[in-house]
Amino acid sequence: MKVAMIDPSLFTPRYDDGLCEAVAARGHEVTLLGRPMRETDAIVPKRYQYVARFFRLGERLRPLLGEGRVGQAVKALDYALDARLGSLAAMEGDVAHFQWLPFAMADAALVRRLRRRSALVHTVHNARPYHGDSQAAQARGYEALLAQFDALIVHGEQTRDVLLAQGHDAERIHIVPHPPMKLRDATPADLVAVPRPAVPRILIFGTIRPYKGLDLLVQACLTLWRDGLEFELAIAGKPFMPVEPFVGAIHGGGFGDRLITDFGFLTEHRLDAHLRAADILAFPYRAIDSSGAFLSALRYGAAMVTSDAGMFGELPDGVASRFPAGDAAALTVALRQLLTDVRRRKEAGDTAQAYGTALAGWDKAAQQTEAAYEAARQAFMARVAA
């Protein structure tokens, strides 16, 4: 099959890369279409082709306009015009597989044009677009748009149940569990840039957004520091929300020397350095379906603390110390237990690492994705013939 894998904003390059390579290894012709790559992107296409198809004007102007409202408006206009008028040549084939739909109203035009040419598949990474914290205009129309696809892929039963409740046919929904991912190894410069901890270190990493619960983690850490516990908190990633109040609260409480910040779009190499230095990894998410960050972190042997939202609630016992989503007091208890018990922390890290090793890999995901493609092709031929 000729497969166009479409992730316009390149939201999940590591996932895209792993799946494209594995699907191509099964004998299919795969092209990944996204935006122009940035220096922070670390994917190196193997067996498949990469085409910088989207946001070419917006990315060219990005250094001048920045990430603020003007820059985002230009990118939205760029994408909207492209979706309605741009060439479909690179996207035509047997299957057009959308990983993400960055702007539902514009996506609807692109999907409508492609429906006459290819079977359409969409991976619903999260049933609630942007975890409910995006601007309303960006997500408006997303749920209705799902009905236009010949097949929908989800990572777990919870997301499938949400789609069924929305009225989607069970035959269109295919479960493809999210495989664990491996980040690029840290460079010597990255290892030097991330200081080694002298006391246990808690790390929260990745893009910083309201649903990820940074406020809960800071509240818990302040409580534990005031109780006399010795540890560090590292925050590494690009903020998409104001973080100054949290940094200010830590410094204002007299604990600034225990805070490590590395704000910005970080390379996989730099994230790898942070993960190597961490003893506890925190995922205090208020909402999530599947977390690529969590699956990327399992291999490091650090103890995991997660909420019970989404995939975290489905983890086997012992893989993570879980607490009710949104409950800062319960998060404080979970962290205290790990910080004060070295043996417990080590056992928790070993259990998480073993769980990651046992998970199915990209070969299995590609096989399951291929089955979804075949079902989508049958649905496409049926609707074209009707």
C-alpha positions as CSV (number, residue, x, y, z in Angstrom):
1,M,0.0,0.0,0.0
2,K,1.0,3.6,-0.5
3,V,0.5,5.4,2.8
4,A,0.6,9.1,3.6
5,M,1.2,9.6,7.3
6,I,0.1,13.1,8.1
7,D,1.1,15.1,11.2
8,P,1.0,18.7,10.0
9,S,2.4,20.3,13.2
10,L,4.7,17.3,13.9
11,F,3.2,17.0,17.3
12,T,4.6,13.6,18.0
13,P,7.7,13.1,15.8
14,R,9.1,10.2,17.8
15,Y,5.8,8.3,17.5
16,D,5.5,9.1,13.8
17,D,9.1,8.0,13.2
18,G,8.7,4.7,14.9
19,L,5.4,3.8,13.3
20,C,6.4,4.9,9.8
21,E,9.6,2.9,9.9
22,A,7.8,-0.2,11.2
23,V,5.0,0.1,8.6
24,A,7.5,0.6,5.8
25,A,9.4,-2.5,7.0
26,R,6.2,-4.5,6.3
27,G,6.6,-3.6,2.6
28,H,4.5,-0.5,2.3
29,E,5.5,2.8,0.6
30,V,5.3,5.4,3.5
31,T,5.6,9.1,3.4
32,L,5.5,11.3,6.5
33,L,4.1,14.8,5.9
34,G,4.7,17.5,8.5
35,R,6.1,20.9,8.9
36,P,9.8,21.9,8.1
37,M,12.0,20.3,10.7
38,R,13.5,22.4,13.5
39,E,16.9,21.9,15.1
40,T,15.1,20.4,18.1
41,D,13.6,17.6,16.0
42,A,15.6,14.4,16.2
43,I,13.9,12.0,13.8
44,V,16.0,10.5,11.0
45,P,13.8,8.8,8.4
46,K,14.6,5.2,7.7
47,R,12.8,3.1,5.0
48,Y,10.3,6.0,4.6
49,Q,10.3,9.5,3.1
50,Y,9.8,12.7,4.9
51,V,8.2,15.7,3.2
52,A,8.0,19.2,4.7
53,R,4.5,19.8,3.4
54,F,2.7,22.0,5.9
55,F,3.3,25.4,7.6
56,R,6.1,26.3,5.3
57,L,5.3,30.1,5.4
58,G,4.5,30.0,9.1
59,E,7.8,28.3,9.9
60,R,9.7,30.7,7.7
61,L,8.3,33.6,9.6
62,R,8.5,31.9,13.0
63,P,11.9,33.5,14.0
64,L,10.4,36.9,13.3
65,L,6.9,36.5,14.7
66,G,7.6,34.2,17.7
67,E,5.1,31.9,19.4
68,G,2.7,34.6,20.4
69,R,-0.8,35.5,19.1
70,V,0.5,37.0,15.9
71,G,2.7,34.0,15.1
72,Q,-0.1,31.6,15.8
73,A,-2.5,33.6,13.7
74,V,-0.2,33.5,10.7
75,K,0.3,29.8,11.1
76,A,-3.5,29.3,11.3
77,L,-4.1,31.3,8.2
78,D,-1.3,29.5,6.4
79,Y,-2.7,26.1,7.3
80,A,-6.3,27.1,6.5
81,L,-5.5,28.3,3.0
82,D,-3.3,25.2,2.4
83,A,-6.1,22.9,3.5
84,R,-8.6,24.4,1.1
85,L,-6.4,25.2,-1.9
86,G,-3.1,23.4,-1.5
87,S,-1.9,20.5,-3.7
88,L,-3.0,17.0,-2.6
89,A,-0.4,15.2,-4.7
90,A,1.8,14.1,-1.8
91,M,-1.1,12.9,0.2
92,E,-2.8,10.8,-2.4
93,G,-2.5,7.0,-2.3
94,D,-4.2,4.0,-0.8
95,V,-4.4,5.4,2.8
96,A,-4.1,8.9,4.2
97,H,-3.4,8.4,8.0
98,F,-3.8,11.6,10.1
99,Q,-1.9,11.4,13.4
100,W,-3.2,14.8,14.5
101,L,-5.7,17.4,13.4
102,P,-4.2,20.7,14.5
103,F,-7.1,23.0,13.5
104,A,-10.4,21.2,13.1
105,M,-12.2,23.8,11.0
106,A,-9.4,23.8,8.4
107,D,-8.8,20.1,8.8
108,A,-12.4,19.5,7.7
109,A,-11.7,21.1,4.3
110,L,-8.6,19.0,3.8
111,V,-10.4,15.8,4.9
112,R,-13.3,16.5,2.6
113,R,-11.0,16.9,-0.4
114,L,-9.1,13.7,0.4
115,R,-12.2,11.6,1.0
116,R,-12.7,11.2,-2.7
117,R,-9.1,10.0,-3.3
118,S,-8.0,7.8,-0.4
119,A,-9.1,5.7,2.5
120,L,-8.9,7.9,5.6
121,V,-7.6,6.8,9.0
122,H,-7.1,8.9,12.1
123,T,-5.3,8.1,15.4
124,V,-7.3,9.5,18.3
125,H,-4.4,10.0,20.7
126,N,-6.7,11.8,23.1
127,A,-10.5,11.7,23.0
128,R,-10.6,15.3,24.4
129,P,-8.8,17.4,21.8
130,Y,-5.9,19.3,23.4
131,H,-7.0,17.9,26.8
132,G,-9.6,20.6,27.0
133,D,-7.0,23.4,27.5
134,S,-6.8,24.8,23.9
135,Q,-8.5,27.8,22.5
136,A,-12.1,26.9,21.6
137,A,-11.6,27.8,18.0
138,Q,-8.8,25.4,17.5
139,A,-10.8,22.3,18.7
140,R,-14.3,23.3,17.5
141,G,-15.7,20.7,15.2
142,Y,-13.2,18.0,16.1
143,E,-15.7,15.4,17.3
144,A,-18.0,15.8,14.3
145,L,-14.9,15.5,12.0
146,L,-14.2,12.0,13.3
147,A,-17.3,10.7,11.4
148,Q,-15.5,11.4,8.1
149,F,-12.8,8.8,8.6
150,D,-13.0,5.2,7.4
151,A,-11.2,3.9,10.5
152,L,-10.2,5.3,13.9
153,I,-7.2,4.1,15.8
154,V,-7.0,4.4,19.6
155,H,-4.4,3.3,22.1
156,G,-6.7,1.8,24.8
157,E,-10.1,0.7,25.9
158,Q,-10.9,4.0,27.7
159,T,-10.6,6.0,24.5
160,R,-12.6,3.4,22.6
161,D,-15.4,3.7,25.2
162,V,-15.5,7.5,24.8
163,L,-15.8,7.1,21.0
164,L,-18.5,4.5,21.3
165,A,-20.4,6.8,23.7
166,Q,-20.2,9.5,21.0
167,G,-21.9,7.2,18.6
168,H,-19.1,5.9,16.5
169,D,-19.5,2.3,15.2
170,A,-17.4,-0.3,16.9
171,E,-16.3,-1.7,13.5
172,R,-14.5,1.5,12.7
173,I,-12.5,1.6,15.9
174,H,-9.2,-0.3,16.1
175,I,-7.0,-0.6,19.3
176,V,-3.3,-0.2,18.6
177,P,-1.4,0.1,22.0
178,H,1.2,2.8,22.1
179,P,4.7,1.2,22.1
180,P,7.5,2.5,24.4
181,M,9.8,4.9,22.7
182,K,13.5,5.6,22.9
183,L,14.9,9.1,22.9
184,R,18.2,10.0,21.3
185,D,21.1,9.6,23.6
186,A,22.4,12.7,25.4
187,T,25.5,14.4,24.0
188,P,28.5,15.1,26.3
189,A,27.5,18.8,26.3
190,D,24.0,17.9,27.4
191,L,25.3,15.7,30.2
192,V,27.4,18.6,31.4
193,A,24.5,21.1,31.1
194,V,22.3,19.0,33.4
195,P,23.9,18.9,36.9
196,R,24.0,15.5,38.6
197,P,21.9,15.4,41.8
198,A,23.4,15.3,45.3
199,V,19.9,14.5,46.7
200,P,16.9,12.7,45.2
201,R,15.6,14.6,42.2
202,I,11.9,14.8,41.0
203,L,11.5,15.6,37.3
204,I,8.5,16.8,35.3
205,F,9.3,17.1,31.6
206,G,7.8,17.9,28.2
207,T,5.6,20.7,27.1
208,I,4.2,22.5,30.1
209,R,0.4,22.9,29.8
210,P,-2.4,23.3,32.4
211,Y,-3.7,19.7,32.2
212,K,-0.3,18.4,33.2
213,G,-0.7,19.5,36.8
214,L,2.5,21.4,37.4
215,D,0.6,23.5,40.0
216,L,-0.2,20.3,42.0
217,L,3.5,19.2,41.9
218,V,4.8,22.5,43.1
219,Q,2.2,22.5,45.9
220,A,3.3,19.1,47.0
221,C,7.0,19.9,46.8
222,L,6.5,23.0,48.9
223,T,4.8,21.0,51.6
224,L,7.5,18.4,51.6
225,W,10.3,21.0,51.7
226,R,8.7,22.7,54.6
227,D,8.5,19.4,56.4
228,G,12.3,19.1,56.1
229,L,12.7,16.6,53.2
230,E,15.8,17.0,51.2
231,F,15.3,16.7,47.4
232,E,15.3,18.7,44.2
233,L,12.7,19.5,41.6
234,A,13.6,19.8,38.0
235,I,11.2,21.3,35.4
236,A,12.3,20.7,31.8
237,G,10.3,21.7,28.7
238,K,8.6,24.5,26.8
239,P,5.9,26.4,28.8
240,F,2.6,26.9,27.1
241,M,1.2,28.6,30.2
242,P,2.6,31.1,32.7
243,V,5.2,29.4,34.9
244,E,6.4,32.5,36.8
245,P,3.9,32.1,39.7
246,F,5.2,28.6,40.4
247,V,8.9,29.5,40.1
248,G,8.2,32.6,42.3
249,A,6.4,30.5,44.9
250,I,9.4,28.2,45.2
251,H,11.9,31.1,45.5
252,G,9.6,33.0,47.8
253,G,9.5,30.0,50.1
254,G,13.2,30.0,50.4
255,F,13.7,26.8,48.3
256,G,15.1,28.3,45.1
257,D,18.4,26.4,45.5
258,R,16.4,23.2,45.1
259,L,14.8,24.1,41.8
260,I,16.3,23.3,38.4
261,T,14.6,24.8,35.4
262,D,15.4,24.2,31.7
263,F,12.6,26.0,29.8
264,G,12.3,25.9,26.0
265,F,11.9,23.5,23.1
266,L,14.4,20.8,24.3
267,T,16.1,18.3,22.0
268,E,15.7,14.6,22.7
269,H,19.3,14.6,23.7
270,R,18.8,17.2,26.4
271,L,15.6,15.4,27.7
272,D,17.6,12.1,27.8
273,A,20.2,13.9,30.1
274,H,17.4,15.1,32.4
275,L,15.9,11.6,32.6
276,R,19.2,10.0,33.4
277,A,19.6,12.4,36.3
278,A,16.1,11.8,37.8
279,D,15.2,9.5,40.7
280,I,11.4,10.1,40.5
281,L,9.4,11.1,37.4
282,A,6.1,12.9,38.0
283,F,3.1,12.8,35.8
284,P,0.4,14.6,37.8
285,Y,-1.9,14.9,34.8
286,R,-5.5,16.1,35.3
287,A,-6.5,14.4,32.0
288,I,-4.8,12.1,29.5
289,D,-5.6,9.2,27.3
290,S,-2.1,8.0,26.4
291,S,1.2,9.5,27.3
292,G,4.2,9.2,25.0
293,A,6.3,11.0,27.6
294,F,5.5,8.3,30.2
295,L,6.3,5.5,27.7
296,S,9.6,7.2,26.7
297,A,10.6,7.3,30.4
298,L,10.0,3.7,31.4
299,R,13.5,2.6,30.3
300,Y,15.3,4.8,32.8
301,G,14.6,2.9,35.9
302,A,13.2,5.8,37.8
303,A,10.2,5.6,40.2
304,M,7.0,6.8,38.6
305,V,4.3,8.9,40.2
306,T,1.2,9.4,38.2
307,S,-2.4,10.4,38.5
308,D,-5.1,7.8,37.8
309,A,-6.3,9.6,34.6
310,G,-6.5,7.7,31.3
311,M,-3.8,5.1,30.7
312,F,-2.3,5.7,34.1
313,G,-5.4,4.2,35.7
314,E,-5.0,1.0,33.6
315,L,-1.3,0.4,34.6
316,P,-0.6,-2.9,36.5
317,D,-0.1,-2.5,40.2
318,G,3.5,-1.5,41.2
319,V,4.4,0.2,37.9
320,A,3.6,3.6,39.3
321,S,2.6,5.2,42.6
322,R,-0.9,6.5,41.6
323,F,-3.1,9.2,43.2
324,P,-6.5,10.6,42.3
325,A,-6.2,13.1,39.5
326,G,-6.2,16.7,40.9
327,D,-5.6,15.7,44.5
328,A,-2.4,17.6,45.6
329,A,-2.6,16.1,49.1
330,A,-2.6,12.5,47.8
331,L,0.3,13.4,45.4
332,T,2.2,14.7,48.5
333,V,1.7,11.4,50.2
334,A,2.9,9.4,47.2
335,L,6.1,11.5,46.8
336,R,6.8,11.4,50.6
337,Q,6.8,7.6,50.5
338,L,9.3,7.4,47.7
339,L,11.5,10.2,49.0
340,T,11.9,8.7,52.5
341,D,12.3,5.1,51.5
342,V,15.3,4.4,49.2
343,R,14.5,0.7,48.9
344,R,10.9,1.4,47.9
345,R,12.1,3.9,45.3
346,K,14.6,1.4,43.8
347,E,12.0,-1.3,43.6
348,A,9.5,1.0,42.0
349,G,12.0,2.0,39.4
350,D,12.9,-1.6,38.6
351,T,9.2,-2.5,38.2
352,A,8.6,0.4,35.8
353,Q,11.6,-0.6,33.7
354,A,10.6,-4.2,33.6
355,Y,7.1,-3.2,32.5
356,G,8.5,-1.1,29.6
357,T,10.7,-4.0,28.5
358,A,7.7,-6.3,28.4
359,L,5.5,-4.1,26.3
360,A,4.9,-4.9,22.6
361,G,7.1,-2.9,20.2
362,W,6.7,-1.2,16.9
363,D,6.5,-4.4,14.9
364,K,3.2,-5.3,16.7
365,A,1.9,-1.8,16.3
366,A,2.6,-1.8,12.6
367,Q,0.9,-5.2,12.2
368,Q,-2.2,-3.8,14.0
369,T,-2.1,-0.6,12.0
370,E,-1.9,-2.5,8.8
371,A,-5.1,-4.3,9.8
372,A,-6.8,-1.0,10.3
373,Y,-5.6,0.2,6.9
374,E,-7.1,-2.9,5.3
375,A,-10.5,-2.3,7.0
376,A,-10.3,1.4,6.0
377,R,-9.7,0.4,2.3
378,Q,-12.7,-1.8,2.3
379,A,-14.9,0.9,3.8
380,F,-13.5,3.4,1.2
381,M,-14.2,1.2,-1.7
382,A,-17.8,0.6,-0.4
383,R,-18.6,4.3,0.0
384,V,-17.0,5.2,-3.4
385,A,-19.1,2.5,-5.1
386,A,-22.3,3.6,-3.4
